[in-house]
Amino acid sequence: MPRTEGHSHPPGPVPRLPRSEVRRRLLAAAAQVFAERGYADSRLEDIARAAGFSKGAVYSNFDSKQELFGALLRERSEAELADVMAGTGEASDVSALVGRAARLVARRITDDPLRSRLGLEIATRAVREEETMAVVAPMRRAQRAAAGDAVRKVTEHAPAAPAVDPGLAGVILHCLTNGLATEHLIDPEGLDAATAERALGAVLGWLTGEAPR
């Protein structure tokens, strides 16, 4: 008689990962590959392999390498802004908020130069390539708007009216942050974290009518 004990059954279908989890893994892998190789030398095949998927998984979530890179930068920017704005709704000390924001943004600039290099690389490509500009320009516009909303939220607690309209303040902060990041890449000793913090604190203080502590 044939033995039935220990008979192995074929495995069932592998559960399909939720789309959100696939996207999360792809973004994590993209951050690693872009950091190691730079934007130009990174391939979607390598990103898919690092995430444990086929190249088709990339294209089912992102239309191009430009869009994938833009999504990565956008996700990081949103996380950083949330960190900077944590507790703002309950805080009433605008001066303390200004000082905290200046410290956090300055540390992000000086502690993560690789991100700044990647941002500079993609911005340079956007100037030369329309398809890259089509991805980068809306992202930058959203970042400026988010910075303006952050200023608006902070100045709700200020005793005096802000120096300029929050929307314009967002433009000023966005450009200042990008400029500081570039200058730190070129001259990290001349523009260190303390200098970046003082510059950000001075401009934030002017914009909100408060001097940072």
N, CA, C and O of each residue as an XYZ file, in Angstrom:
852
protein
N       0.855     -1.207      0.000
C       0.000      0.000      0.000
C       0.881      1.244      0.000
O       1.932      1.282      0.640
N       0.433      2.251     -0.726
C       1.243      3.467     -0.735
C       1.168      4.167      0.601
O       0.123      4.188      1.252
N       2.269      4.731      0.994
C       2.314      5.454      2.269
C       1.694      6.840      2.106
O       1.939      7.541      1.125
N       0.898      7.207      3.080
C       0.264      8.534      3.062
C       0.828      9.441      4.133
O       0.660     10.660      4.091
N       1.521      8.809      5.124
C       2.072      9.635      6.200
C       3.184     10.514      5.651
O       4.007     10.068      4.851
N       3.199     11.713      6.070
C       4.257     12.623      5.680
C       4.112     13.139      4.269
O       5.004     13.809      3.748
N       2.959     12.821      3.634
C       2.765     13.290      2.259
C       2.682     14.815      2.252
O       1.907     15.409      3.002
N       3.472     15.425      1.413
C       3.491     16.901      1.361
C       2.546     17.389      0.291
O       2.526     16.870     -0.825
N       1.770     18.384      0.637
C       0.848     18.987     -0.311
C       1.517     20.194     -0.958
O       2.336     20.857     -0.321
N       1.189     20.482     -2.184
C       1.774     21.661     -2.824
C       1.394     22.922     -2.071
O       0.261     23.045     -1.605
N       2.314     23.850     -1.947
C       2.011     25.079     -1.204
C       0.903     25.864     -1.869
O       0.739     25.836     -3.089
N       0.153     26.560     -1.048
C      -0.915     27.390     -1.581
C      -0.353     28.656     -2.194
O       0.854     28.891     -2.144
N      -1.212     29.464     -2.766
C      -0.754     30.702     -3.390
C      -0.140     31.646     -2.364
O      -0.612     31.749     -1.232
N       0.916     32.327     -2.778
C       1.566     33.294     -1.891
C       0.671     34.522     -1.759
O       0.241     35.079     -2.770
N       0.385     34.951     -0.544
C      -0.481     36.125     -0.368
C       0.090     37.335     -1.107
O       1.294     37.588     -1.075
N      -0.784     38.066     -1.760
C      -0.380     39.240     -2.511
C      -0.164     40.410     -1.552
O      -1.003     40.703     -0.701
N       0.978     41.064     -1.713
C       1.265     42.199     -0.839
C       0.345     43.365     -1.165
O       0.026     43.591     -2.333
N      -0.085     44.105     -0.157
C      -0.874     45.311     -0.436
C      -0.058     46.294     -1.271
O       1.166     46.356     -1.154
N      -0.727     47.038     -2.090
C      -0.047     48.002     -2.961
C       0.769     49.005     -2.139
O       1.859     49.410     -2.544
N       0.233     49.398     -0.991
C       0.946     50.366     -0.152
C       2.274     49.796      0.338
O       3.260     50.525      0.448
N       2.305     48.492      0.634
C       3.540     47.865      1.100
C       4.545     47.735     -0.043
O       5.744     47.924      0.162
N       4.066     47.414     -1.236
C       4.961     47.360     -2.397
C       5.590     48.723     -2.629
O       6.794     48.832     -2.863
N       4.773     49.754     -2.563
C       5.274     51.120     -2.770
C       6.292     51.491     -1.699
O       7.326     52.089     -1.997
N       5.994     51.131     -0.446
C       6.916     51.448      0.645
C       8.265     50.782      0.435
O       9.307     51.403      0.642
N       8.250     49.513      0.021
C       9.504     48.793     -0.196
C      10.281     49.365     -1.378
O      11.508     49.454     -1.343
N       9.562     49.746     -2.410
C      10.231     50.331     -3.571
C      10.899     51.655     -3.206
O      12.017     51.924     -3.644
N      10.230     52.474     -2.415
C      10.807     53.759     -2.018
C      12.025     53.549     -1.117
O      13.018     54.266     -1.237
N      11.949     52.570     -0.221
C      13.091     52.277      0.647
C      14.279     51.796     -0.172
O      15.415     52.203      0.074
N      14.016     50.928     -1.148
C      15.090     50.438     -2.008
C      15.643     51.562     -2.873
O      16.852     51.644     -3.090
N      14.767     52.424     -3.366
C      15.215     53.551     -4.192
C      16.131     54.470     -3.396
O      17.138     54.945     -3.920
N      15.792     54.724     -2.141
C      16.647     55.573     -1.311
C      18.041     54.977     -1.189
O      19.037     55.700     -1.239
N      18.113     53.669     -1.032
C      19.403     52.995     -0.895
C      20.199     53.047     -2.201
O      21.386     53.375     -2.197
N      19.544     52.724     -3.313
C      20.244     52.680     -4.604
C      20.658     54.073     -5.048
O      21.786     54.261     -5.504
N      19.775     55.047     -4.925
C      20.127     56.414     -5.309
C      21.285     56.931     -4.459
O      22.168     57.630     -4.958
N      21.275     56.586     -3.179
C      22.350     57.037     -2.292
C      23.689     56.424     -2.684
O      24.725     57.086     -2.619
N      23.663     55.168     -3.088
C      24.912     54.477     -3.424
C      25.457     54.876     -4.793
O      26.672     54.967     -4.972
N      24.571     55.115     -5.758
C      25.011     55.283     -7.144
C      24.757     56.660     -7.736
O      25.280     56.978     -8.804
N      23.948     57.495     -7.047
C      23.547     58.743     -7.655
C      22.368     58.531     -8.582
O      22.041     57.397     -8.932
N      21.735     59.614     -8.978
C      20.530     59.492     -9.797
C      20.836     58.935    -11.183
O      20.172     58.005    -11.641
N      21.834     59.496    -11.846
C      22.107     59.143    -13.240
C      22.458     57.668    -13.400
O      22.047     57.043    -14.378
N      23.206     57.103    -12.463
C      23.695     55.723    -12.590
C      22.775     54.692    -11.945
O      23.092     53.503    -11.934
N      21.656     55.130    -11.415
C      20.707     54.190    -10.807
C      19.733     53.699    -11.870
O      19.226     54.489    -12.666
N      19.472     52.386    -11.880
C      18.555     51.790    -12.843
C      17.329     51.232    -12.116
O      17.417     50.775    -10.976
N      16.197     51.281    -12.798
C      14.978     50.752    -12.200
C      15.100     49.258    -11.920
O      14.523     48.758    -10.955
N      15.848     48.545    -12.759
C      16.054     47.114    -12.521
C      16.744     46.881    -11.181
O      16.392     45.960    -10.443
N      17.729     47.723    -10.874
C      18.455     47.568     -9.613
C      17.564     47.885     -8.420
O      17.638     47.221     -7.386
N      16.726     48.897     -8.568
C      15.814     49.270     -7.482
C      14.805     48.161     -7.243
O      14.529     47.799     -6.099
N      14.251     47.617     -8.333
C      13.285     46.523     -8.194
C      13.926     45.319     -7.525
O      13.323     44.704     -6.646
N      15.150     44.975     -7.934
C      15.847     43.824     -7.361
C      16.113     44.046     -5.868
O      15.933     43.136     -5.059
N      16.540     45.251     -5.512
C      16.819     45.545     -4.101
C      15.561     45.451     -3.249
O      15.631     45.130     -2.063
N      14.404     45.733     -3.859
C      13.137     45.654     -3.129
C      12.554     44.247     -3.130
O      11.608     43.959     -2.396
N      13.127     43.362     -3.966
C      12.625     42.001     -4.052
C      11.498     41.817     -5.036
O      10.707     40.883     -4.903
N      11.407     42.700     -6.035
C      10.336     42.630     -7.021
C      10.913     42.606     -8.432
O      12.121     42.723     -8.638
N      10.019     42.453     -9.383
C      10.406     42.580    -10.786
C      10.303     44.050    -11.194
O       9.736     44.875    -10.478
N      10.863     44.349    -12.357
C      10.788     45.716    -12.857
C       9.348     46.142    -13.081
O       9.017     47.323    -12.976
N       8.483     45.162    -13.393
C       7.077     45.486    -13.604
C       6.420     46.090    -12.378
O       5.504     46.903    -12.498
N       6.888     45.692    -11.183
C       6.323     46.255     -9.956
C       6.618     47.745     -9.856
O       5.812     48.510     -9.328
N       7.775     48.153    -10.365
C       8.111     49.573    -10.356
C       7.143     50.333    -11.253
O       6.584     51.354    -10.853
N       6.948     49.823    -12.473
C       6.102     50.527    -13.429
C       4.625     50.484    -13.051
O       3.841     51.300    -13.536
N       4.237     49.549    -12.197
C       2.849     49.535    -11.748
C       2.591     50.591    -10.675
O       1.441     50.872    -10.340
N       3.657     51.170    -10.142
C       3.522     52.204     -9.112
C       4.056     53.562     -9.546
O       3.592     54.593     -9.060
N       5.024     53.574    -10.456
C       5.634     54.820    -10.903
C       5.828     54.777    -12.419
O       6.225     53.750    -12.969
N       5.551     55.876    -13.078
C       5.645     55.911    -14.536
C       7.076     55.968    -15.040
O       7.346     55.577    -16.176
N       8.002     56.453    -14.209
C       9.370     56.652    -14.670
C      10.309     56.767    -13.485
O       9.879     56.847    -12.334
N      11.596     56.774    -13.787
C      12.591     56.984    -12.725
C      12.438     58.378    -12.139
O      12.622     58.572    -10.938
N      12.103     59.349    -12.981
C      11.909     60.714    -12.480
C      10.778     60.762    -11.460
O      10.896     61.402    -10.416
N       9.672     60.073    -11.777
C       8.537     60.083    -10.858
C       8.878     59.360     -9.558
O       8.478     59.807     -8.483
N       9.603     58.261     -9.638
C      10.022     57.533     -8.443
C      10.910     58.401     -7.571
O      10.734     58.447     -6.354
N      11.854     59.083     -8.178
C      12.753     59.943     -7.418
C      11.986     61.105     -6.796
O      12.221     61.467     -5.643
N      11.066     61.688     -7.568
C      10.257     62.775     -7.033
C       9.424     62.336     -5.849
O       9.288     63.075     -4.873
N       8.859     61.125     -5.926
C       8.062     60.603     -4.818
C       8.920     60.401     -3.576
O       8.472     60.646     -2.456
N      10.155     59.954     -3.779
C      11.062     59.750     -2.654
C      11.378     61.073     -1.964
O      11.300     61.172     -0.740
N      11.734     62.090     -2.751
C      12.034     63.394     -2.162
C      10.803     63.992     -1.491
O      10.903     64.606     -0.429
N       9.645     63.813     -2.114
C       8.413     64.363     -1.552
C       8.087     63.698     -0.222
O       7.684     64.372      0.726
N       8.258     62.380     -0.144
C       7.974     61.663      1.101
C       8.882     62.138      2.220
O       8.433     62.349      3.347
N      10.174     62.308      1.905
C      11.117     62.761      2.929
C      10.821     64.189      3.375
O      10.905     64.513      4.560
N      10.476     65.035      2.413
C      10.168     66.426      2.753
C       8.945     66.510      3.654
O       8.920     67.294      4.602
N       7.939     65.709      3.359
C       6.722     65.713      4.181
C       7.017     65.215      5.595
O       6.486     65.750      6.568
N       7.861     64.194      5.705
C       8.211     63.675      7.024
C       9.002     64.709      7.827
O       8.787     64.869      9.028
N       9.909     65.402      7.160
C      10.706     66.416      7.837
C       9.837     67.583      8.294
O      10.007     68.101      9.397
N       8.899     67.992      7.428
C       8.014     69.089      7.801
C       7.143     68.700      8.988
O       6.915     69.513      9.884
N       6.658     67.468      8.999
C       5.850     67.003     10.129
C       6.659     67.015     11.420
O       6.133     67.336     12.486
N       7.943     66.664     11.321
C       8.814     66.677     12.490
C       9.014     68.100     12.993
O       8.959     68.360     14.195
N       9.247     69.018     12.057
C       9.447     70.415     12.436
C       8.195     70.995     13.087
O       8.280     71.772     14.038
N       7.025     70.608     12.561
C       5.778     71.204     13.032
C       5.157     70.456     14.201
O       4.098     70.853     14.687
N       5.791     69.383     14.664
C       5.232     68.600     15.771
C       5.011     69.490     16.996
O       5.924     70.179     17.449
N       3.802     69.462     17.515
C       3.499     70.227     18.716
C       3.162     71.678     18.477
O       2.895     72.411     19.428
N       3.165     72.112     17.229
C       2.911     73.528     16.955
C       1.501     73.936     17.351
O       1.282     75.040     17.851
N       0.562     73.055     17.128
C      -0.820     73.398     17.410
C      -1.081     73.724     18.870
O      -1.982     74.502     19.182
N      -0.288     73.127     19.780
C      -0.503     73.370     21.207
C       0.438     74.436     21.757
O       0.238     74.932     22.866
N       1.470     74.790     20.978
C       2.478     75.712     21.490
C       2.031     77.158     21.310
O       1.331     77.491     20.354
N       2.443     78.002     22.234
C       2.144     79.424     22.144
C       3.410     80.270     22.150
O       3.337     81.477     21.918
N       4.567     79.670     22.409
C       5.832     80.391     22.445
C       6.444     80.375     21.045
O       7.152     79.438     20.677
N       6.164     81.420     20.275
C       6.620     81.466     18.889
C       8.140     81.492     18.818
O       8.731     80.890     17.921
N       8.773     82.180     19.753
C      10.230     82.247     19.757
C      10.848     80.864     19.905
O      11.817     80.540     19.218
N      10.295     80.046     20.799
C      10.805     78.686     20.981
C      10.564     77.840     19.729
O      11.412     77.031     19.356
N       9.419     78.023     19.085
C       9.127     77.291     17.856
C      10.114     77.655     16.752
O      10.577     76.787     16.012
N      10.430     78.936     16.648
C      11.384     79.396     15.636
C      12.746     78.764     15.869
O      13.383     78.280     14.933
N      13.191     78.769     17.126
C      14.489     78.186     17.442
C      14.535     76.694     17.160
O      15.526     76.191     16.631
N      13.477     75.989     17.505
C      13.434     74.545     17.265
C      13.454     74.245     15.777
O      14.185     73.362     15.329
N      12.655     74.975     15.007
C      12.607     74.749     13.563
C      13.961     75.017     12.929
O      14.398     74.261     12.062
N      14.627     76.079     13.346
C      15.939     76.413     12.786
C      16.951     75.315     13.078
O      17.753     74.970     12.210
N      16.929     74.761     14.285
C      17.869     73.692     14.639
C      17.616     72.435     13.817
O      18.550     71.837     13.283
N      16.354     72.036     13.717
C      16.025     70.804     13.002
C      16.380     70.886     11.513
O      16.942     69.945     10.952
N      16.052     72.008     10.884
C      16.331     72.149      9.451
C      17.834     72.248      9.214
O      18.350     71.679      8.252
N      18.538     72.966     10.084
C      19.999     73.088      9.930
C      20.663     71.721     10.062
O      21.582     71.407      9.306
N      20.216     70.914     11.002
C      20.799     69.582     11.175
C      20.490     68.685      9.989
O      21.326     67.883      9.575
N      19.290     68.821      9.442
C      18.959     68.031      8.256
C      19.887     68.385      7.102
O      20.327     67.508      6.359
N      20.180     69.664      6.957
C      21.047     70.114      5.863
C      22.463     69.573      6.035
O      23.064     69.089      5.076
N      22.996     69.653      7.247
C      24.402     69.300      7.452
C      24.614     67.813      7.741
O      25.700     67.290      7.489
N      23.606     67.130      8.261
C      23.770     65.709      8.594
C      23.462     64.788      7.425
O      23.807     63.607      7.467
N      22.821     65.302      6.385
C      22.435     64.454      5.253
C      22.860     65.109      3.938
O      22.012     65.452      3.114
N      24.179     65.286      3.738
C      24.632     65.934      2.495
C      24.317     65.119      1.252
O      24.186     65.675      0.161
N      24.196     63.805      1.406
C      23.887     62.969      0.254
C      22.530     63.342     -0.330
O      22.375     63.407     -1.550
N      21.569     63.583      0.514
C      20.246     63.995      0.046
C      20.341     65.324     -0.689
O      19.678     65.525     -1.707
N      21.168     66.230     -0.173
C      21.338     67.526     -0.838
C      21.970     67.350     -2.210
O      21.586     68.029     -3.163
N      22.937     66.444     -2.318
C      23.566     66.193     -3.615
C      22.574     65.635     -4.612
O      22.562     66.031     -5.777
N      21.740     64.711     -4.154
C      20.739     64.144     -5.042
C      19.729     65.208     -5.477
O      19.318     65.246     -6.637
N      19.335     66.067     -4.543
C      18.408     67.136     -4.880
C      19.000     68.101     -5.891
O      18.313     68.556     -6.805
N      20.285     68.413     -5.720
C      20.961     69.305     -6.666
C      21.089     68.640     -8.028
O      20.929     69.294     -9.058
N      21.377     67.335     -8.037
C      21.517     66.607     -9.289
C      20.209     66.599    -10.073
O      20.207     66.838    -11.281
N      19.100     66.326     -9.394
C      17.824     66.259    -10.098
C      17.385     67.637    -10.546
O      16.751     67.765    -11.593
N      17.702     68.679     -9.780
C      17.346     70.037    -10.192
C      18.122     70.439    -11.443
O      17.571     71.083    -12.336
N      19.400     70.059    -11.511
C      20.209     70.361    -12.689
C      19.673     69.644    -13.914
O      19.645     70.215    -15.005
N      19.250     68.408    -13.748
C      18.681     67.665    -14.873
C      17.351     68.270    -15.303
O      17.019     68.256    -16.489
N      16.588     68.801    -14.355
C      15.300     69.402    -14.688
C      15.467     70.609    -15.601
O      14.607     70.882    -16.439
N      16.568     71.329    -15.441
C      16.818     72.482    -16.297
C      17.026     72.049    -17.743
O      16.691     72.786    -18.670
N      17.584     70.842    -17.939
C      17.939     70.375    -19.283
C      16.883     69.435    -19.882
O      16.808     69.303    -21.103
N      16.078     68.787    -19.054
C      15.160     67.759    -19.537
C      13.715     68.110    -19.175
O      13.382     68.280    -18.002
N      12.880     68.213    -20.181
C      11.488     68.588    -19.930
C      10.758     67.543    -19.097
O       9.943     67.896    -18.244
N      11.039     66.247    -19.334
C      10.335     65.208    -18.586
C      10.702     65.237    -17.103
O       9.878     64.924    -16.244
N      11.946     65.616    -16.815
C      12.343     65.750    -15.412
C      11.728     66.999    -14.801
O      11.266     66.975    -13.660
N      11.722     68.083    -15.556
C      11.105     69.312    -15.057
C       9.627     69.109    -14.752
O       9.104     69.687    -13.799
N       8.953     68.291    -15.556
C       7.528     68.052    -15.352
C       7.253     67.375    -14.015
O       6.160     67.504    -13.463
N       8.242     66.654    -13.494
C       8.102     66.002    -12.194
C       8.584     66.914    -11.069
O       7.937     67.014    -10.026
N       9.713     67.573    -11.280
C      10.348     68.352    -10.219
C       9.592     69.649     -9.938
O       9.423     70.019     -8.776
N       9.135     70.345    -10.979
C       8.493     71.649    -10.774
C       7.258     71.565     -9.872
O       7.150     72.368     -8.945
N       6.317     70.630    -10.095
C       5.173     70.543     -9.177
C       5.587     70.179     -7.759
O       4.977     70.642     -6.795
N       6.624     69.351     -7.624
C       7.090     68.979     -6.298
C       7.631     70.199     -5.567
O       7.305     70.425     -4.402
N       8.463     70.993     -6.257
C       9.006     72.207     -5.638
C       7.886     73.190     -5.287
O       7.924     73.841     -4.243
N       6.899     73.287     -6.164
C       5.779     74.190     -5.888
C       5.041     73.753     -4.634
O       4.658     74.584     -3.811
N       4.842     72.452     -4.489
C       4.158     71.941     -3.300
C       4.987     72.173     -2.043
O       4.434     72.458     -0.981
N       6.308     72.054     -2.151
C       7.166     72.298     -1.000
C       7.105     73.755     -0.560
O       7.080     74.048      0.635
N       7.080     74.667     -1.530
C       6.967     76.088     -1.181
C       5.627     76.372     -0.497
O       5.557     77.124      0.475
N       4.573     75.755     -1.023
C       3.252     75.953     -0.424
C       3.201     75.385      0.992
O       2.611     75.993      1.885
N       3.818     74.221      1.199
C       3.838     73.609      2.529
C       4.598     74.478      3.514
O       4.192     74.615      4.668
N       5.709     75.072      3.062
C       6.467     75.971      3.934
C       5.624     77.188      4.295
O       5.656     77.656      5.433
N       4.870     77.700      3.323
C       3.991     78.824      3.613
C       2.906     78.466      4.611
O       2.588     79.260      5.496
N       2.335     77.274      4.477
C       1.320     76.832      5.434
C       1.910     76.694      6.832
O       1.247     76.986      7.827
N       3.173     76.242      6.900
C       3.828     76.109      8.201
C       4.002     77.474      8.860
O       3.752     77.631     10.055
N       4.429     78.457      8.074
C       4.569     79.815      8.618
C       3.214     80.341      9.074
O       3.109     80.968     10.128
N       2.190     80.086      8.287
C       0.848     80.547      8.651
C       0.406     79.930      9.978
O      -0.199     80.604     10.812
N       0.706     78.668     10.164
C       0.306     77.986     11.386
C       1.051     78.535     12.594
O       0.468     78.712     13.664
N       2.349     78.804     12.418
C       3.149     79.339     13.523
C       2.702     80.746     13.887
O       2.568     81.069     15.068
N       2.471     81.580     12.889
C       2.152     82.981     13.163
C       0.741     83.168     13.696
O       0.376     84.275     14.094
N      -0.055     82.112     13.711
C      -1.359     82.209     14.364
C      -1.206     82.515     15.848
O      -2.099     83.094     16.467
N      -0.051     82.117     16.420
C       0.196     82.343     17.845
C       0.962     83.644     18.101
O       1.134     84.042     19.254
N       1.418     84.304     17.047
C       2.248     85.493     17.219
C       1.389     86.684     17.637
O       0.265     86.838     17.158
N       1.918     87.535     18.539
C       1.142     88.695     18.975
C       1.014     89.766     17.899
O       0.071     90.558     17.921
N       1.961     89.797     16.952
C       1.927     90.801     15.887
C       1.770     90.120     14.539
O       2.009     88.920     14.404
N       1.367     90.894     13.550
C       1.214     90.359     12.202
C       2.581     89.988     11.641
O       3.571     90.654     11.946
N       2.653     88.931     10.823
C       3.938     88.549     10.238
C       4.470     89.618      9.298
O       3.715     90.452      8.799
N       5.787     89.586      9.060
C       6.421     90.608      8.244
C       5.933     90.579      6.801
O       5.771     91.626      6.174
N       5.700     89.380      6.276
C       5.222     89.238      4.898
C       4.118     88.199      4.870
O       3.899     87.472      5.839
N       3.430     88.141      3.747
C       2.392     87.136      3.564
C       2.988     85.738      3.709
O       4.084     85.496      3.203
N       2.302     84.803      4.387
C       2.846     83.456      4.571
C       3.230     82.754      3.276
O       4.202     82.000      3.250
N       2.483     82.990      2.204
C       2.842     82.369      0.937
C       4.206     82.826      0.452
O       5.009     82.015     -0.009
N       4.470     84.124      0.554
C       5.781     84.646      0.176
C       6.843     84.160      1.153
O       7.974     83.882      0.754
N       6.488     84.057      2.425
C       7.434     83.531      3.416
C       7.848     82.110      3.069
O       9.003     81.734      3.266
N       6.909     81.315      2.552
C       7.244     79.957      2.139
C       8.255     79.935      1.012
O       9.160     79.102      1.005
N       8.110     80.843      0.058
C       9.075     80.950     -1.033
C      10.456     81.304     -0.490
O      11.458     80.709     -0.887
N      10.504     82.268      0.413
C      11.785     82.713      0.984
C      12.462     81.570      1.734
O      13.658     81.336      1.560
N      11.711     80.864      2.559
C      12.287     79.761      3.338
C      12.748     78.616      2.448
O      13.815     78.042      2.666
N      11.946     78.291      1.453
C      12.302     77.207      0.540
C      13.619     77.523     -0.177
O      14.516     76.683     -0.247
N      13.720     78.729     -0.699
C      14.932     79.111     -1.426
C      16.127     79.218     -0.484
O      17.238     78.841     -0.858
N      15.920     79.722      0.723
C      17.008     79.813      1.691
C      17.523     78.425      2.063
O      18.733     78.208      2.125
N      16.617     77.491      2.307
C      17.024     76.137      2.679
C      17.821     75.477      1.556
O      18.857     74.861      1.807
N      17.342     75.602      0.325
C      18.071     75.021     -0.805
C      19.433     75.679     -0.983
O      20.422     75.008     -1.276
N      19.476     76.989     -0.804
C      20.752     77.688     -0.931
C      21.745     77.281      0.141
O      22.925     77.085     -0.151
N      21.288     77.152      1.368
C      22.165     76.717      2.454
C      22.683     75.303      2.207
O      23.848     75.004      2.469
N      21.799     74.430      1.698
C      22.218     73.055      1.418
C      23.318     73.030      0.358
O      24.285     72.277      0.481
N      23.172     73.846     -0.673
C      24.187     73.895     -1.727
C      25.498     74.466     -1.205
O      26.566     73.930     -1.500
N      25.430     75.533     -0.442
C      26.639     76.145      0.102
C      27.369     75.205      1.056
O      28.599     75.187      1.102
N      26.599     74.421      1.819
C      27.241     73.463      2.721
C      27.959     72.380      1.937
O      29.029     71.924      2.343
N      27.378     71.960      0.811
C      28.051     70.962     -0.025
C      29.390     71.479     -0.532
O      30.373     70.740     -0.572
N      29.426     72.742     -0.915
C      30.624     73.330     -1.497
C      31.654     73.682     -0.428
O      32.854     73.501     -0.629
N      31.178     74.186      0.709
C      32.093     74.654      1.765
C      31.544     74.240      3.131
O      31.021     75.081      3.862
N      31.657     72.953      3.488
C      31.055     72.486      4.741
C      31.657     73.117      5.991
O      30.969     73.251      7.004
N      32.925     73.507      5.938
C      33.520     74.148      7.109
C      33.075     75.599      7.224
O      32.852     76.094      8.329
N      32.947     76.281      6.098
C      32.526     77.678      6.131
C      31.055     77.842      6.443
O      30.650     78.856      7.013
N      30.250     76.858      6.078
C      28.823     76.910      6.385
C      28.456     75.631      7.122
O      27.982     74.659      6.534
N      28.690     75.663      8.421
C      28.418     74.492      9.247
C      27.013     74.564      9.832
O      26.242     75.463      9.497
N      26.682     73.615     10.708
C      25.334     73.546     11.269
C      24.989     74.794     12.067
O      23.862     75.286     12.001
N      25.965     75.313     12.828
C      25.703     76.494     13.651
C      25.391     77.707     12.782
O      24.494     78.489     13.096
N      26.136     77.860     11.686
C      25.896     78.995     10.788
C      24.541     78.862     10.108
O      23.791     79.833     10.003
N      24.231     77.649      9.646
C      22.931     77.428      9.015
C      21.800     77.702      9.997
O      20.785     78.292      9.626
N      21.965     77.282     11.231
C      20.930     77.513     12.243
C      20.737     79.002     12.499
O      19.603     79.465     12.624
N      21.830     79.759     12.580
C      21.714     81.205     12.809
C      21.016     81.884     11.634
O      20.176     82.763     11.826
N      21.370     81.469     10.410
C      20.743     82.072      9.232
C      19.246     81.775      9.201
O      18.434     82.668      8.963
N      18.896     80.538      9.439
C      17.482     80.162      9.443
C      16.731     80.850     10.569
O      15.608     81.319     10.386
N      17.365     80.907     11.743
C      16.718     81.554     12.868
C      16.472     83.031     12.628
O      15.429     83.566     13.005
N      17.450     83.697     11.989
C      17.303     85.126     11.713
C      16.146     85.377     10.748
O      15.329     86.272     10.967
N      16.083     84.581      9.677
C      15.024     84.790      8.682
C      13.668     84.382      9.243
O      12.677     85.083      9.044
N      13.620     83.246      9.946
C      12.365     82.836     10.561
C      11.894     83.869     11.591
O      10.705     84.174     11.679
N      12.836     84.395     12.359
C      12.480     85.413     13.336
C      11.909     86.651     12.675
O      10.936     87.232     13.155
N      12.524     87.052     11.563
C      12.016     88.222     10.834
C      10.633     87.948     10.260
O       9.745     88.797     10.335
N      10.452     86.758      9.686
C       9.184     86.437      9.059
C       8.040     86.355     10.056
O       6.908     86.725      9.746
N       8.341     85.868     11.253
C       7.281     85.691     12.266
C       7.226     86.822     13.286
O       6.319     86.855     14.118
N       8.180     87.747     13.235
C       8.219     88.822     14.204
C       8.782     88.412     15.547
O       8.586     89.112     16.541
N       9.481     87.285     15.592
C      10.045     86.780     16.839
C      11.516     86.455     16.643
O      11.918     86.001     15.572
N      12.317     86.685     17.672
C      13.725     86.305     17.636
C      13.878     84.940     18.309
O      13.342     84.747     19.400
N      14.590     83.987     17.699
C      14.747     82.675     18.311
C      15.609     82.733     19.544
O      16.473     83.605     19.646
N      15.403     81.833     20.486
C      16.200     81.774     21.696
C      17.446     80.944     21.470
O      18.251     80.777     22.385
